[in-house]
């Protein structure tokens, strides 16, 4: 047999061995593909790997595009179609997701974003968020042979074994709770499993990343987290709702890491040292994420990778490797942000392209098969399990729901749509 055939046989044997273990169990592997293999060979290895290990992406904005393009009318939406050939999707640079491409990309689990614009913050943000969670559930119900709702790490593993895409939900933006811990709890009960503390707007209790360092700080906005903001984090810990720090200011990142008893996540961010965007994560925070046990899921947005409009696969690899170097291989994942961005690296243009990223990493001697499994999904599964464990421990100790309220004096502006309760 040829040298390549022998190497490929070894890779198949290794991946087959992995299949004997349950999802999430680390199995030491000494063998891997030939580092000199060409791209087509590495693509085959990557696809084998992703058939045996769940690929879990931290953030996809398809639900908001369904609202924009279809007004949430799913009877007119065919998710099994190649949307790149169907209007209005085919004309949008923001559309990257459909079931055929999800299957081609070997996506095993997806956090779908329940995003609503910051303009709704003092209006109907809660209603719109609930409608987006409802949309995600209805979409899953419409395609039960392909999709399955998951609200725990165990349910992700079950969906993977059954060949369905585990569909998780993340609320993008703390303005969605409208300063209410009761709403936060309700969103958890509806299935949300992370909340991004801010989007592009600050709340009365958490500071968002400003568009640039040159943007003046609004003096009415808190630095980092207020006392109520720290209570939000503690209540999320109690619930088992992951704290997502993408979109937050660096002060908020540091305050949340100090306040959280559970691992935190960055669902779609990259490295500040490689691209000084306020949406990226600085070195000291990367180190704190490692100490916290959390994860940074790397975005594919060109502006976060190169601070420009163009990027390549190698730039994503550079950000992944940087986090690995500073925090360790256990603290990096993938949160591409498909359907929420319009500038993508060449070679990573939609959800079908994930194997291309893993093929690139297979050429790097630092990355073992086991390391690639962690990046693909085992790291975020570990984080989910640890967040669930912290929640279970807090509840077993009798920690009850927090009942703090945001002081009226800290409201960013008067909310004329609110009923005012007079306390006796």
N, C-alpha and C positions, 0 to 999 in steps of 0.2 A: 504494500500500500504506500501511497505518496505521503510525504511529511504532513501536508495539510490535512489529509484524510485521517491520519493518526491523531493530530491535534483536535480535529473536529469530533472524532470519536470520544476523546477524553472529555471535551466540553459537554457532549450529550450525556455521558456517564455521570458527570458531576451534577448537572441540572436534574437528571433523573433521581440522583441520590437526595437532592433537596426536596423533591416531591414526596419522598417518604416521610418527611417531617411535617408537623402541622404548621399552619401559617403563623408566623411570628416567633418561631423557635429558631434560634441561631445555631447553625451547624457549621463547625469549622471546615473550611475547604482549602486544600492545598493546591488544587489544580485550577487552571483557567485557560482561556483561549490564548493563542499565539499572538504576542504583542506586535508582530510584524504582519499579521493578517491584513488583507485589504478591507476596504470599507464594506463591500458586499458580504464578506465572511463575518465581519463584526456585527453587521446588521442582523444576520441569522442568529448569532449568539445572543444578541440583545433581545430579539423576539422570543427565543426560548426562555431566557431569564424572566421576561415579563409574563410569560404564560404560567410560570411556576411561583411567581412572587407578585403580590398585589401592587400595582402602581396607583398611588393615591395622590391626587392633585388638590392643593389647598384652596383654590379659588377660581371659579368660573362664573362669568356674568351673563350667561345665556338667559336666565329668567328676566332680567331687565330688558334685554333685546326682544323677548317675546311680548313684553308690555309695549315697547316702542313700536314694533312692527305689526303685531297682531292684536294689540289692546287686550292681551291675556285671553283671547278667544281661541282655545285649543282645538275646537272643532275644525278650524281652518289651518291648523299647523300640523304638518307631516314630518315628524322627527326622524322617520326612517328614510326620508328622501335625501339626496345629495344637495344640501342647501346651497352649496357653491354654484349650483346650476339653476336655482329657483329664486325668482324675484320676490321680495326686495332684498333677500339675504345676499344674493350674488353681486349686488351692486354696493354692498357695504364693506368697508375695510375693517369693520368691527365684528364681523361674523366669522367664527372659526370652528363651530361645533355642530355636529349631528351624529346620529347613531352609527352610520357607516364609518365615519372617521374616528369615532370613539373606539369602535372595534378594531380598526386598523392600527390605532395607536396603543392598543392593549391597556386602555384605562380601566382599572378595576373598581375604583372608588373616586367619587368626585364630591367636593364641597361646593354646592351651588349657593351663590350669594343671594341673599334676600336684601337687595340694595334699594334704597329710596334716596332721592336727591336731598342735598342739604337745604334746598329751598322749601322743603316740607317741614323743617324743624319746628316752626311755631304754628304749624297748621295741622295737617292730617297725617303726620309721619307714622303714627301707630297703626292707623287704618291701612295705609299703603304697605307697611311691612307685613301685616297679617295677610293681606292679599297676595303678597309675593310668596310667603310660606305656603299659602293655600295653592298657588299656582304650581309650585314645585311638587307638592303632594299629588295634585291632579295630573301633572305630567307623568309622574311615576305610575300612577294608577292606569293611565292610558296605554302604557307600554310594559305590562307586568312580565312579559317574557324576556325583557331586556334590562329593566331597572327594578331596584328594590330599595325602599326607604331603610336607612340605618341610623340608629341613634346611640350606638355604642361600638366599641372596638370589636366585641364578640359578633355583633350583627354585620359588621364589615367582613369579618372572616367567613361568616356563614354565606353571605352573598357571593363572595369570591369562590367558595367551594361549589356553589350552585350555578356559577357561570353568569351571574347578573352583575350589573354595575351598581355598587352600593351608592346610594344617593343620600348625602348628608347635607345639612343646611347650616349656613352661617349668616348671621345678621351683620350687615356692613354699615357700621355707624351708630355710635351711642345715642345720637339724636332720636333713634327709633324708639327708645323707651320713654322719652319725654319726661326725664327726671323722676321716673317712678320705678321703685323696686318691685311693685306689684306687676307692672307691665313686663319687667325683666323676667320674673318668674313665669308669667303667662307665655312668653316667647319660648322659654325652655320647655314648658309643657306641650307647646305646639311642635316641638322637635328641633329647635335651634340648638346647636352644640358648640358654636363659638359666637362671640360678639366682638367686632372691631370697636375699640373704645371710642374712636372718632372716625369720621370720614374727612372730607376736605374742609369741614367746618368744626370749630371748637364747640363744646357744650358748656353749660354753666359749671361743670365739674371736671372736665378734661380738656387739655390743650391739644389741638391738632397741629400737624406739621404745616408751617407756613409755606407758601409757594416758592420762596427763595429766602436766603439769609438776609437779603436786602429789604425784604418786605417788613415794614414796621410792625411791631407787636401791638395788638389791640390791648390797651390797658385794662379793659373790662374782662378780658379772658384770663382765667387762672393760670399760674405756672404749674405745669404738670397736672397733678391730681389734687383736688380739694379734699377735705375730710369726707365729704359725701362720696367723692370719686373713689376713695380708698374703700369705703363701705360697699360700693358697687363691685369692686374687685373681690372683696371678702364674700359677698353674696354669690358671686359667680363661682367662687371656690366651693361654697357650700352646696350649690346646685349641681356642680359638675359641668359647668359651662366654661369652655376654654376662653381665656383672655387673649384676644388678638391685638397686637400692637402695631400692625401695619397702619399707616396714615397718621400715627400719633407723633407728637413732638418728641425730641430727645428727652426733655424733662419728664414727659409723661411715661416714656419707656422706662426710665430709671425709677420713677415713683411706683409704677405698677409692679416692676420686678421686686422692689423692696416690700411691697404690700402683699404680694401673692404667696400663698402657701402651696400652690400647685404650679406645675410647669406652665409657662406661657408659650404662645406661638406668634410668629410673624407669618401670616397666611400668604402674603405676596409682596415681598420686599427683597432688596439686594444689598450690596456692600457699599457703605459710604466712602471707604478709602479708595475704591476703584472708580466711583462716580459720586461726587459730593452732592447728590440730590437730597433734599430734606426728607424724602420718602425712604431713604436707605439707612442701614444700621451701622453706627460707628463701632470702632474696635472695642471700647470699654463695655458697650452694651452686648456685643457678641460674646465677650468673656463672661458677662453676667448671665446670659442665656445658658451657657454651658453649666455654670454653677447652679442655676435654677432647674436644670434638667429639661429645658424647653427646646424649641426648634425654630430655625429660620428657613422658610420655604421660598426658594429663589424665583423671582418674577422673570418673565421673558420680555418685558417691555424694554425696547431699545433705549428709551430715555433714562431708564434706571441702570442699564448695563454700561453704556458708553457716554451717557449725557448728550447723546446726539440721536439723529433719526435712523442711523444705520447700525446694524450689529450682525454678528455671525455666531454660529454655534460655539466657537471657541470663547466668546465673551461670557456666555452662560457658564461654561466650564471654569473660567477664571474666577467667577463669583462663587461657584460651588467649592472650588479648591481653596479659596481664601477662607471661607467659613470653616472648612475642614481643618485648615492649618491653625486657625485661632481658637476654635471651639471644640474641634474633634469631629470625627465622622458620625458620631451619634446625634448630632445636633443640626443636620442639614437635610432639607427636603426640597420638594418642587411645588410651587404655587404659581403657575404660568400666568394667570390672569387673562386667559382667552375670553373673547367676547367683551372684554372690558378695556382693551387697548387696541391701537390701530397701527402701531409700528413694531414689527417683530423681526427677530434675527433671520437671516437667510438660512433656510434649511429647517426652521422651526415655525412654519407659517400657520399651522393649525393643530388640532388635537391628534391628528394622525401621525405626527412626526416625533413623538417621544422616543421611539427606538433609535432615532438618529442621534439624540443626545447620549444615550447609553452606549451606542457604537463608538462615539467619540471618546468616552471615558474608558472604554475597553482597550484603547491604545495607550493608556497611561498606567505605568507599572504600579502606581500608588493604589490603584483601585482593584481590590479582589472581588470575586463574585459575591462574597458575603457583604462587603462594603456597598456594592451596588444594590443589593437587596435592601439594605438600611435606607439608602437614599430614596429608592423607589417607593417604599411604603412602611417598612418595619419601624423606622424612627417615629413617624407620626402615630402609628399604632401604639407604640410604647408610651408616647406622651398622652394619648387618649386614655390608656389604661391607668396611668398614674394620676391623671386628673379625676377619673372615676374613683380611684382608691382614696384620694384625699377627701372627696365628697362623702364617701361611705364612712370614713373615719370621723369626720366632723359631725355627721348625723348621728353616728353611734355614741358620740360624746354628748349628745343632747343639744348641739348648737341649733338654735331655732332661727326661723327667717328674720333677717334684719328688718327693722321697722323705721329706720331713720328717714327723715324727709329733708329735701334741699331747702335751706332757709330762703324765704322770699327775698331777702336782701341780696342773695347771690344769683338771682335770675338774670340772664343776659339782657332781657328786655321784658316789659309787661306782656302777658299773654291774655289778650282781651277775650279769647274764646274759652277761658276756663271759668268754671263755677268756683266761687270763693266760699270756702267753709268758714263759718264763724264759730270759734271754739268757746264753749260755755265756761 
